[in-house]
């Protein structure tokens, strides 16, 4: 069974979201996603300053099994990325909810947050 922290929000595309400041949110992939991918060997990070719309591709994760796209959970501007993942993409497998965060975004539309799942909703999705 995958770990699903209660304090986070989730997308149906297996990203997690955590508030990190005023209108800022950290984004990563879930434990379920990293487990399904297998050993992660590469990540294409979004670029700081990029603007993404909700549901649009903003990065890519490559594993020994497959390549999976990362989708923006809501619209906004990328304000920081986890550069440590460039040299240690396996961190996504080892600590998906901590050191494995992918990027931080400043949101452009508060209402888009309402489309996210809580932990109970995400558990239903993956069970």
Protein Blocks (a to p, Z undefined) as FASTA:
>chain_A
ZZddfkbccdfkopacddfbehiacddddfklmmmnopafbdcdddehiacdehiafbdc
ddfkbccddddfbgcddfbdcfklmmmmmlmmmmmmlmmpfbdcddfbfklmmmpccfkl
mmmmmZZ
